[in-house]
Amino acid sequence: MTMILTCLTKGFVVQTSDRRISSVVDKKVQWYDDVSNKALVYKKQCVFAYTGQAKIPVRKNGQNVYISTIDWAAEQLKNGKNLKEAVDNLKYRATELMNSNRVRKLPEYKRRVAFVGAGFEERESDGKQFRRPTRIMIENCIDGDGNFMDQPRDEFIDHWNPLENDEVALYVAGTPLAKEKHSEFTRFLRRFVQHNASPENIGVVLTRTVQEMAESMPDDERTVGKNLMCICVPLAYSDKEEEGMLVPITGGIRVEISTNSDGSLILKPMENIPLEDRIRFLPAFDSPNSAFDSPRFAYIPEDNKAQPYHSPVYVRPGQVVPTITSEMSMTYTPAVPILKP
């Protein structure tokens, strides 16, 4: 079961989720994918992750084909012109799918899904436009205490939880935090934000908490993975949809420089760096005239290696850009001035 931690602040939202897909056989956890993408960015406005059933059956060429739950969600979200329409479409299509004959015959635990979003609602009051930090959940299996129900509902419900008068809010989905831990962690985040914590600071503590949860689980009970995706959406995101922006901009990747015998420089991502250096969003969030106007993400692997580097899915109205896996190194030959005699 995934663990999704979501933090809302007035200036930005941050969400961290793990990437493990597992099943339980004879009361023991069997994982079969530790790098499955579970995250997407909608426009520049909101990030989504999911917990629950990882593969969804759809009809293709007259046959049932299983596709990733996050990829299926991306296809539903792209059909909305704005966030509200996109969420409504996801909710209605999920209800329709889970009540189809091909899905209703599945075991109940395979029909439980919760999509968790975090971003900013576009609102209007007294003729003025403003943005409100909000957690969104579209689900058919979460009870009033936030726990998974054994039997899913027939209908998906959407929940909109805005940040009201508080400075910070913490939401947990999937694997829960103990009640005392949740309260303690929320108080810590509140103090942290009051002392001008950056998105990177929040990303580090959310990510470390998921890592600690995964590490605390015995191997045969570990439903939370150690490969993670951390995504930040800033309040100041641009609402312009540039053709060139096909994926959210990654965070800063630290590189090491070496020299070839011919004098050319080799730039490669650094290995085994601290988490605080792994989660870097550039330009700095609070720098003067900051261009932090679109989502940033950081991929945090269990082995702490720099490559391969994975991205979330990117969705905007009418378009889905699949996750990208990249390996990177560059060779640069410095320009040498030629002196004329």
VOMAR-407622 format. One record per residue: residue in one letter; chain; z, x, y of N, C-alpha, C in turn. Coordinates in steps of 0.02 Angstrom, whole numbers, always signed. Layout:
// residues N
a/A/Z/X/Y/Z/X/Y/Z/X/Y
...
END
This chain:
// residues 341
m/A/+0/+42/-60/+0/+0/+0/+0/+44/+63
t/A/-45/+31/+105/-51/+70/+168/+12/+64/+210
m/A/+24/+113/+252/+74/+108/+305/+38/+114/+372
i/A/+47/+65/+415/+16/+64/+480/+71/+60/+533
l/A/+75/+111/+575/+123/+111/+631/+84/+102/+696
t/A/+105/+55/+736/+71/+39/+799/+121/+41/+856
c/A/+106/+78/+907/+149/+83/+966/+111/+59/+1028
l/A/+140/+10/+1063/+111/-15/+1125/+151/+13/+1184
t/A/+116/+39/+1234/+147/+56/+1298/+104/+25/+1353
k/A/+127/+30/+1414/+89/+0/+1469/+26/+39/+1484
g/A/+24/+104/+1469/-33/+145/+1486/-80/+160/+1429
f/A/-57/+150/+1367/-99/+165/+1309/-68/+135/+1247
v/A/-108/+129/+1194/-83/+109/+1129/-104/+163/+1079
v/A/-62/+174/+1028/-76/+223/+976/-64/+191/+908
q/A/-109/+203/+862/-100/+177/+794/-115/+232/+743
t/A/-70/+240/+695/-79/+288/+640/-79/+250/+574
s/A/-127/+266/+530/-129/+235/+464/-149/+287/+412
d/A/-126/+277/+350/-145/+323/+297/-210/+300/+265
r/A/-236/+339/+217/-303/+328/+190/-302/+321/+114
r/A/-244/+311/+84/-240/+307/+10/-258/+237/-15
i/A/-297/+236/-69/-309/+174/-107/-278/+184/-175
s/A/-237/+136/-195/-201/+143/-259/-196/+76/-294
s/A/-178/+78/-356/-163/+18/-395/-101/+32/-437
v/A/-69/-20/-462/-10/-12/-503/-27/-33/-574
v/A/-17/+13/-621/-30/+0/-692/+33/+18/-730
d/A/+58/-30/-768/+121/-20/-806/+176/+5/-760
k/A/+181/-25/-702/+233/-11/-653/+229/+60/-624
k/A/+172/+93/-634/+162/+159/-605/+101/+158/-559
v/A/+107/+193/-503/+52/+195/-455/-2/+242/-479
q/A/-63/+219/-480/-120/+261/-495/-167/+260/-434
w/A/-175/+317/-403/-219/+320/-345/-288/+344/-367
y/A/-339/+320/-333/-406/+341/-351/-447/+361/-290
d/A/-416/+360/-231/-451/+383/-171/-400/+397/-118
d/A/-398/+459/-94/-350/+478/-42/-382/+488/+26
v/A/-447/+478/+31/-481/+488/+95/-523/+428/+114
s/A/-503/+370/+90/-540/+309/+106/-526/+288/+178
n/A/-579/+278/+218/-568/+257/+287/-541/+186/+290
k/A/-489/+176/+330/-459/+110/+339/-455/+91/+413
a/A/-491/+127/+456/-483/+117/+528/-551/+107/+562
l/A/-551/+67/+614/-611/+58/+655/-590/+49/+728
v/A/-638/+61/+772/-629/+50/+844/-677/-4/+865
y/A/-652/-57/+897/-695/-110/+923/-708/-98/+997
k/A/-773/-91/+1014/-792/-73/+1082/-752/-11/+1101
k/A/-724/-10/+1160/-677/+44/+1179/-608/+15/+1189
q/A/-599/-46/+1164/-543/-88/+1184/-487/-93/+1134
c/A/-502/-84/+1070/-452/-100/+1019/-466/-60/+956
v/A/-412/-41/+922/-416/-8/+857/-391/-56/+804
f/A/-421/-55/+745/-400/-97/+689/-390/-54/+627
a/A/-341/-72/+586/-333/-46/+519/-315/-104/+474
y/A/-312/-93/+409/-294/-148/+364/-247/-124/+311
t/A/-212/-172/+281/-170/-159/+222/-183/-216/+174
g/A/-179/-201/+110/-193/-251/+59/-253/-231/+18
q/A/-291/-282/-5/-348/-270/-49/-399/-223/-16
a/A/-417/-169/-52/-458/-116/-23/-533/-128/-31
k/A/-552/-167/-81/-623/-181/-93/-633/-257/-96
i/A/-686/-280/-65/-699/-352/-61/-766/-367/-93
p/A/-768/-419/-137/-832/-436/-170/-876/-478/-125
v/A/-938/-457/-117/-987/-495/-78/-1049/-504/-120
r/A/-1089/-554/-103/-1151/-567/-139/-1207/-525/-109
k/A/-1241/-488/-151/-1298/-448/-128/-1351/-446/-182
n/A/-1410/-471/-165/-1465/-474/-213/-1445/-513/-276
g/A/-1406/-567/-265/-1387/-611/-320/-1331/-585/-363
q/A/-1299/-529/-343/-1245/-501/-382/-1184/-490/-339
n/A/-1125/-489/-372/-1063/-471/-338/-1059/-396/-330
v/A/-1051/-374/-268/-1046/-303/-254/-981/-292/-214
y/A/-942/-242/-232/-880/-229/-196/-892/-178/-141
i/A/-870/-195/-81/-877/-149/-24/-808/-138/+8
s/A/-803/-85/+46/-740/-69/+79/-719/-126/+125
t/A/-654/-142/+125/-628/-195/+166/-640/-181/+241
i/A/-632/-118/+262/-641/-103/+333/-715/-108/+352
d/A/-760/-91/+307/-832/-98/+321/-851/-171/+326
w/A/-822/-212/+282/-835/-284/+285/-808/-313/+350
a/A/-748/-292/+371/-719/-316/+434/-763/-297/+493
a/A/-790/-236/+492/-833/-214/+546/-893/-260/+554
e/A/-922/-281/+499/-980/-325/+502/-963/-394/+532
q/A/-901/-416/+522/-880/-480/+551/-864/-472/+626
l/A/-832/-418/+643/-812/-407/+713/-873/-397/+759
k/A/-926/-370/+733/-984/-357/+776/-1017/-421/+800
n/A/-1001/-477/+769/-1032/-541/+787/-997/-577/+844
g/A/-947/-544/+875/-914/-573/+933/-935/-537/+997
k/A/-947/-575/+1050/-966/-544/+1114/-907/-512/+1149
n/A/-846/-533/+1130/-786/-505/+1160/-732/-503/+1106
l/A/-673/-476/+1124/-621/-467/+1074/-598/-532/+1043
k/A/-588/-584/+1083/-566/-649/+1057/-617/-678/+1008
e/A/-680/-677/+1026/-732/-702/+982/-736/-661/+917
a/A/-728/-596/+924/-732/-552/+866/-675/-567/+817
v/A/-614/-575/+844/-556/-590/+801/-564/-658/+768
d/A/-586/-708/+806/-597/-774/+778/-647/-772/+721
n/A/-701/-735/+731/-752/-731/+679/-725/-697/+616
l/A/-686/-643/+625/-655/-610/+568/-609/-657/+531
k/A/-569/-694/+569/-521/-741/+539/-558/-795/+498
y/A/-609/-825/+527/-644/-880/+493/-683/-855/+432
r/A/-716/-797/+439/-755/-770/+383/-709/-747/+326
a/A/-650/-720/+344/-603/-699/+292/-577/-760/+254
t/A/-561/-814/+290/-539/-876/+257/-594/-903/+211
e/A/-655/-903/+235/-711/-927/+196/-721/-884/+133
l/A/-717/-818/+141/-726/-773/+84/-672/-782/+31
m/A/-609/-784/+53/-553/-787/+6/-549/-854/-30
n/A/-584/-904/-4/-586/-969/-37/-650/-981/-76
s/A/-693/-930/-78/-755/-936/-117/-738/-932/-192
n/A/-783/-959/-233/-770/-960/-305/-762/-891/-334
r/A/-801/-842/-309/-799/-776/-338/-734/-739/-323
v/A/-699/-760/-270/-637/-727/-251/-576/-765/-276
r/A/-578/-831/-276/-520/-871/-296/-500/-858/-368
k/A/-546/-835/-409/-528/-823/-479/-495/-754/-489
l/A/-492/-714/-436/-459/-650/-441/-383/-658/-441
p/A/-347/-609/-467/-273/-612/-463/-251/-619/-391
e/A/-193/-652/-381/-170/-666/-313/-161/-603/-272
y/A/-138/-549/-303/-125/-488/-264/-191/-458/-238
k/A/-247/-476/-269/-312/-451/-246/-342/-495/-192
r/A/-307/-546/-171/-331/-590/-117/-288/-584/-55
r/A/-244/-533/-53/-200/-523/+4/-227/-469/+50
v/A/-237/-485/+113/-263/-437/+161/-231/-451/+229
a/A/-214/-398/+265/-191/-405/+335/-228/-353/+377
f/A/-261/-375/+429/-294/-332/+477/-248/-324/+538
v/A/-236/-263/+559/-190/-250/+615/-228/-216/+672
g/A/-229/-249/+729/-263/-222/+787/-214/-202/+842
a/A/-235/-156/+884/-195/-135/+942/-242/-116/+998
g/A/-231/-145/+1056/-275/-130/+1112/-254/-168/+1174
f/A/-304/-189/+1212/-290/-222/+1276/-330/-286/+1282
e/A/-294/-341/+1295/-327/-404/+1311/-351/-403/+1383
e/A/-411/-429/+1394/-435/-439/+1461/-410/-508/+1484
r/A/-367/-509/+1536/-335/-571/+1559/-351/-583/+1632
e/A/-336/-645/+1655/-346/-662/+1725/-286/-703/+1749
s/A/-261/-687/+1808/-206/-724/+1838/-216/-726/+1914
d/A/-213/-786/+1942/-223/-795/+2014/-288/-762/+2038
g/A/-339/-769/+1997/-404/-742/+2016/-411/-667/+2008
k/A/-360/-634/+1980/-363/-561/+1971/-367/-543/+1897
q/A/-410/-495/+1882/-417/-471/+1813/-364/-417/+1798
f/A/-336/-419/+1739/-291/-366/+1718/-294/-358/+1643
r/A/-267/-302/+1619/-267/-287/+1548/-196/-286/+1521
r/A/-186/-317/+1464/-119/-323/+1435/-117/-291/+1366
p/A/-72/-242/+1355/-66/-212/+1288/-46/-265/+1237
t/A/-80/-266/+1180/-69/-319/+1131/-78/-293/+1060
r/A/-33/-316/+1017/-43/-305/+945/-72/-370/+917
i/A/-123/-364/+875/-157/-421/+844/-151/-414/+769
m/A/-136/-469/+735/-137/-467/+661/-173/-529/+636
i/A/-220/-518/+590/-257/-572/+557/-240/-566/+483
e/A/-206/-615/+455/-179/-607/+387/-173/-672/+349
n/A/-167/-666/+283/-156/-725/+241/-97/-715/+194
c/A/-53/-665/+210/-4/-647/+159/+61/-618/+187
i/A/+74/-626/+252/+133/-597/+283/+182/-653/+301
d/A/+245/-646/+279/+294/-698/+295/+327/-686/+363
g/A/+374/-727/+381/+405/-723/+447/+444/-660/+459
d/A/+463/-625/+406/+500/-562/+413/+454/-501/+410
g/A/+388/-514/+406/+341/-459/+405/+328/-430/+336
n/A/+351/-465/+283/+343/-440/+215/+284/-473/+181
f/A/+255/-438/+131/+201/-467/+92/+226/-524/+49
m/A/+189/-579/+49/+204/-635/+5/+170/-625/-63
d/A/+202/-648/-116/+172/-642/-182/+108/-683/-187
q/A/+108/-742/-157/+50/-786/-160/+19/-793/-91
p/A/-45/-775/-83/-76/-780/-17/-89/-852/+3
r/A/-91/-863/+69/-111/-928/+94/-186/-938/+86
d/A/-209/-1000/+88/-281/-1013/+85/-316/-998/+151
e/A/-277/-996/+205/-306/-987/+271/-278/-926/+306
f/A/-321/-888/+338/-299/-831/+378/-273/-855/+446
i/A/-222/-822/+471/-191/-839/+535/-195/-777/+580
d/A/-208/-788/+644/-207/-732/+691/-145/-735/+734
h/A/-114/-678/+746/-54/-671/+787/-71/-623/+845
w/A/-53/-643/+906/-63/-601/+964/+6/-586/+994
n/A/+25/-523/+993/+91/-503/+1016/+85/-456/+1076
p/A/+86/-484/+1136/+78/-441/+1196/+142/-404/+1213
l/A/+134/-348/+1246/+191/-312/+1274/+210/-347/+1338
e/A/+268/-376/+1339/+288/-417/+1397/+325/-374/+1448
n/A/+390/-379/+1450/+429/-343/+1501/+455/-276/+1479
d/A/+449/-262/+1414/+475/-199/+1388/+425/-143/+1402
e/A/+448/-81/+1396/+405/-24/+1407/+369/-1/+1345
v/A/+393/-22/+1287/+364/+0/+1224/+379/-51/+1169
a/A/+335/-56/+1121/+346/-98/+1062/+319/-61/+1002
l/A/+355/-65/+946/+335/-34/+883/+323/-88/+831
y/A/+266/-84/+797/+251/-131/+743/+235/-92/+680
v/A/+260/-118/+624/+249/-86/+559/+215/-137/+514
a/A/+163/-115/+479/+128/-159/+432/+118/-121/+366
g/A/+115/-159/+311/+109/-128/+246/+177/-106/+221
t/A/+184/-43/+204/+248/-16/+182/+298/-20/+241
p/A/+355/-53/+232/+401/-64/+288/+448/-5/+300
l/A/+474/-4/+361/+531/+39/+377/+594/-2/+366
a/A/+648/+31/+346/+712/-4/+342/+729/-33/+411
k/A/+765/-89/+412/+780/-122/+475/+815/-76/+524
e/A/+863/-38/+499/+900/+7/+543/+854/+62/+569
k/A/+811/+88/+527/+763/+140/+546/+715/+114/+599
h/A/+692/+52/+590/+646/+21/+638/+679/+16/+707
s/A/+741/-7/+709/+776/-13/+773/+788/+55/+805
e/A/+809/+103/+764/+822/+170/+789/+758/+202/+816
f/A/+703/+193/+779/+639/+222/+799/+615/+190/+864
t/A/+623/+125/+871/+603/+90/+933/+642/+117/+993
r/A/+707/+126/+985/+748/+153/+1040/+725/+224/+1058
f/A/+709/+263/+1007/+684/+331/+1020/+619/+329/+1059
l/A/+572/+286/+1038/+508/+281/+1073/+517/+258/+1145
r/A/+564/+212/+1155/+577/+188/+1223/+600/+245/+1268
r/A/+648/+284/+1244/+672/+341/+1283/+616/+392/+1294
f/A/+576/+402/+1243/+521/+449/+1245/+471/+430/+1300
v/A/+453/+366/+1302/+406/+341/+1352/+436/+344/+1421
q/A/+500/+330/+1427/+533/+334/+1493/+532/+406/+1520
h/A/+527/+455/+1475/+522/+525/+1496/+449/+549/+1496
n/A/+403/+500/+1506/+332/+515/+1516/+299/+547/+1455
a/A/+315/+521/+1396/+282/+545/+1335/+207/+532/+1340
s/A/+167/+579/+1317/+94/+572/+1318/+71/+537/+1255
p/A/+8/+515/+1253/-18/+486/+1190/-12/+534/+1131
e/A/-23/+599/+1144/-15/+648/+1090/+56/+649/+1064
n/A/+105/+647/+1109/+175/+647/+1089/+190/+587/+1043
i/A/+166/+529/+1063/+177/+469/+1023/+140/+475/+957
g/A/+78/+499/+959/+40/+508/+897/+74/+553/+848
v/A/+105/+606/+873/+139/+654/+829/+198/+620/+793
v/A/+239/+583/+830/+299/+553/+798/+279/+497/+750
l/A/+227/+458/+767/+204/+407/+720/+177/+439/+657
t/A/+135/+490/+666/+105/+523/+608/+158/+556/+565
r/A/+205/+590/+596/+258/+623/+557/+299/+572/+518
t/A/+310/+513/+546/+349/+461/+511/+312/+437/+449
v/A/+245/+428/+454/+206/+409/+395/+207/+465/+343
q/A/+200/+527/+366/+203/+583/+320/+270/+586/+283
e/A/+324/+575/+319/+390/+577/+289/+399/+520/+239
m/A/+371/+462/+255/+375/+406/+207/+338/+423/+143
a/A/+278/+452/+149/+239/+471/+90/+276/+523/+49
e/A/+305/+572/+83/+340/+626/+49/+402/+602/+13
s/A/+433/+549/+38/+495/+524/+8/+482/+485/-57
m/A/+419/+467/-70/+404/+427/-129/+390/+472/-189
p/A/+419/+456/-247/+400/+493/-308/+325/+486/-321
d/A/+297/+535/-356/+225/+535/-367/+200/+471/-399
d/A/+238/+444/-448/+214/+385/-484/+232/+320/-447
e/A/+259/+327/-385/+273/+268/-344/+242/+274/-275
r/A/+202/+326/-264/+177/+341/-197/+117/+297/-181
t/A/+129/+247/-141/+75/+202/-118/+51/+220/-48
v/A/+86/+265/-15/+66/+288/+52/+37/+358/+46
g/A/-22/+370/+73/-55/+434/+68/-34/+482/+123
k/A/-56/+545/+116/-38/+597/+164/-97/+617/+208
n/A/-156/+590/+196/-213/+599/+241/-212/+541/+290
l/A/-212/+556/+354/-199/+505/+405/-252/+504/+460
m/A/-257/+446/+492/-299/+439/+552/-255/+413/+609
c/A/-257/+448/+665/-219/+429/+725/-268/+415/+781
i/A/-263/+355/+811/-311/+334/+863/-273/+309/+924
c/A/-296/+330/+982/-268/+308/+1046/-320/+270/+1086
v/A/-300/+213/+1115/-342/+176/+1162/-306/+175/+1229
p/A/-337/+202/+1282/-305/+203/+1347/-315/+139/+1387
l/A/-268/+123/+1430/-275/+65/+1475/-338/+72/+1517
a/A/-354/+133/+1537/-410/+145/+1583/-477/+152/+1548
y/A/-484/+121/+1488/-548/+127/+1454/-604/+96/+1496
s/A/-662/+126/+1492/-719/+100/+1528/-747/+40/+1490
d/A/-765/-13/+1526/-793/-71/+1493/-869/-68/+1490
k/A/-897/-11/+1509/-969/-2/+1504/-986/+24/+1435
e/A/-1037/-4/+1406/-1058/+16/+1339/-1118/+62/+1345
e/A/-1105/+128/+1351/-1159/+176/+1356/-1196/+181/+1289
e/A/-1261/+187/+1293/-1300/+194/+1233/-1282/+258/+1195
g/A/-1261/+309/+1232/-1247/+373/+1200/-1182/+375/+1162
m/A/-1136/+327/+1177/-1071/+330/+1143/-1075/+292/+1077
l/A/-1087/+328/+1024/-1093/+296/+959/-1029/+300/+918
v/A/-985/+345/+936/-920/+349/+903/-867/+364/+956
p/A/-804/+347/+942/-751/+367/+989/-749/+443/+993
i/A/-729/+469/+1049/-726/+541/+1058/-665/+568/+1021
t/A/-676/+620/+982/-621/+650/+945/-572/+685/+992
g/A/-515/+701/+965/-468/+741/+1003/-491/+813/+1007
g/A/-453/+855/+1041/-471/+925/+1046/-460/+961/+979
i/A/-507/+1001/+959/-502/+1039/+896/-495/+1113/+915
r/A/-440/+1143/+898/-429/+1214/+913/-474/+1257/+869
v/A/-504/+1307/+900/-550/+1350/+863/-526/+1423/+865
e/A/-547/+1460/+815/-535/+1532/+815/-602/+1567/+824
i/A/-600/+1625/+856/-661/+1661/+874/-662/+1728/+838
s/A/-718/+1742/+805/-728/+1807/+775/-795/+1834/+798
t/A/-808/+1898/+784/-869/+1930/+809/-910/+1957/+751
n/A/-976/+1943/+752/-1022/+1973/+704/-1039/+2045/+725
s/A/-1070/+2080/+678/-1088/+2149/+693/-1139/+2155/+749
d/A/-1177/+2101/+759/-1227/+2103/+813/-1199/+2081/+880
g/A/-1134/+2069/+882/-1102/+2050/+944/-1098/+1976/+957
s/A/-1130/+1936/+914/-1126/+1863/+922/-1056/+1839/+903
l/A/-1037/+1782/+932/-971/+1754/+920/-975/+1696/+871
i/A/-926/+1692/+826/-922/+1636/+779/-862/+1594/+798
l/A/-874/+1530/+809/-820/+1483/+826/-809/+1437/+767
k/A/-749/+1438/+739/-732/+1395/+683/-666/+1360/+697
p/A/-659/+1297/+674/-595/+1262/+682/-539/+1301/+648
m/A/-481/+1302/+680/-424/+1339/+653/-393/+1301/+594
e/A/-370/+1337/+545/-337/+1309/+487/-261/+1312/+496
n/A/-226/+1268/+460/-153/+1272/+454/-118/+1277/+522
i/A/-135/+1230/+566/-103/+1229/+631/-50/+1174/+633
p/A/+0/+1179/+676/+53/+1128/+679/+24/+1060/+698
l/A/+61/+1008/+678/+39/+940/+693/+30/+930/+769
e/A/+73/+962/+808/+69/+955/+881/+2/+983/+908
d/A/-28/+1030/+873/-92/+1056/+893/-150/+1018/+861
r/A/-136/+985/+805/-187/+946/+771/-204/+883/+812
i/A/-153/+853/+842/-165/+792/+881/-170/+811/+955
r/A/-230/+823/+977/-244/+841/+1046/-299/+795/+1072
f/A/-285/+759/+1126/-334/+715/+1157/-354/+745/+1224
l/A/-418/+760/+1231/-443/+792/+1292/-493/+746/+1327
p/A/-495/+747/+1395/-450/+785/+1439/-379/+757/+1437
a/A/-333/+794/+1465/-263/+773/+1465/-256/+703/+1496
f/A/-214/+662/+1464/-207/+592/+1485/-186/+586/+1558
d/A/-141/+630/+1581/-113/+624/+1648/-141/+675/+1697
s/A/-198/+707/+1680/-226/+756/+1726/-259/+721/+1785
p/A/-262/+753/+1843/-293/+723/+1902/-366/+705/+1886
n/A/-386/+646/+1910/-455/+622/+1899/-475/+625/+1825
s/A/-427/+607/+1783/-439/+610/+1711/-497/+566/+1690
a/A/-537/+591/+1644/-592/+551/+1616/-572/+521/+1549
f/A/-508/+511/+1539/-482/+481/+1476/-496/+406/+1480
d/A/-560/+388/+1471/-581/+319/+1481/-612/+289/+1418
s/A/-598/+319/+1361/-622/+292/+1297/-574/+313/+1242
p/A/-577/+281/+1184/-530/+298/+1131/-537/+370/+1108
r/A/-482/+398/+1084/-481/+464/+1054/-450/+458/+985
f/A/-474/+500/+938/-444/+498/+872/-432/+568/+846
a/A/-386/+574/+799/-372/+637/+765/-365/+623/+691
y/A/-399/+663/+651/-392/+658/+578/-343/+711/+555
i/A/-292/+690/+518/-240/+736/+496/-241/+739/+419
p/A/-267/+794/+390/-271/+799/+317/-207/+825/+286
e/A/-195/+806/+224/-135/+828/+188/-132/+904/+182
d/A/-190/+936/+170/-191/+1009/+159/-192/+1048/+225
n/A/-193/+1012/+282/-192/+1042/+348/-254/+1086/+361
k/A/-307/+1076/+323/-369/+1112/+336/-407/+1078/+392
a/A/-448/+1116/+426/-484/+1089/+484/-545/+1048/+463
q/A/-573/+1063/+404/-634/+1029/+384/-628/+1006/+311
p/A/-664/+953/+291/-707/+911/+334/-666/+868/+381
y/A/-699/+844/+435/-666/+803/+485/-697/+734/+482
h/A/-655/+682/+478/-678/+614/+470/-668/+573/+533
s/A/-711/+525/+544/-705/+480/+601/-691/+409/+577
p/A/-666/+365/+621/-662/+294/+605/-731/+262/+612
v/A/-737/+201/+589/-797/+161/+602/-795/+140/+676
y/A/-854/+136/+707/-858/+113/+776/-899/+49/+778
v/A/-872/-3/+812/-903/-68/+815/-911/-90/+887
r/A/-969/-115/+903/-979/-150/+966/-1023/-210/+952
p/A/-1028/-259/+997/-1067/-319/+982/-1137/-303/+956
g/A/-1150/-327/+896/-1216/-319/+867/-1228/-253/+832
q/A/-1178/-208/+830/-1191/-142/+801/-1128/-115/+767
v/A/-1139/-82/+710/-1087/-46/+674/-1110/+25/+662
v/A/-1069/+73/+682/-1083/+144/+668/-1035/+166/+613
p/A/-1061/+183/+554/-1016/+201/+497/-975/+263/+513
t/A/-923/+272/+472/-882/+332/+478/-925/+395/+467
i/A/-908/+447/+502/-945/+510/+499/-899/+564/+471
t/A/-924/+602/+424/-888/+660/+398/-927/+723/+418
s/A/-893/+768/+452/-928/+826/+478/-894/+891/+460
e/A/-934/+943/+455/-910/+1012/+448/-942/+1051/+504
m/A/-904/+1095/+535/-928/+1124/+597/-912/+1198/+600
s/A/-961/+1237/+621/-951/+1306/+642/-1009/+1323/+687
m/A/-999/+1366/+734/-1051/+1383/+782/-1055/+1458/+790
t/A/-1116/+1482/+800/-1127/+1552/+816/-1156/+1555/+886
y/A/-1127/+1595/+928/-1147/+1598/+998/-1163/+1670/+1016
t/A/-1222/+1681/+1042/-1242/+1748/+1064/-1235/+1752/+1139
p/A/-1187/+1792/+1164/-1178/+1796/+1236/-1240/+1824/+1270
a/A/-1253/+1798/+1329/-1310/+1823/+1368/-1292/+1892/+1396
v/A/-1338/+1939/+1388/-1328/+2006/+1413/-1375/+2019/+1471
p/A/-1350/+2033/+1530/-1395/+2044/+1587/-1434/+2109/+1578
i/A/-1497/+2106/+1594/-1541/+2165/+1590/-1548/+2194/+1660
l/A/-1527/+2255/+1666/-1530/+2288/+1731/-1599/+2319/+1742
k/A/-1628/+2304/+1798/-1693/+2332/+1814/-1683/+2402/+1842
p/A/-1729/+2448/+1826/-1723/+2516/+1851/-1734/+2519/+1926
END
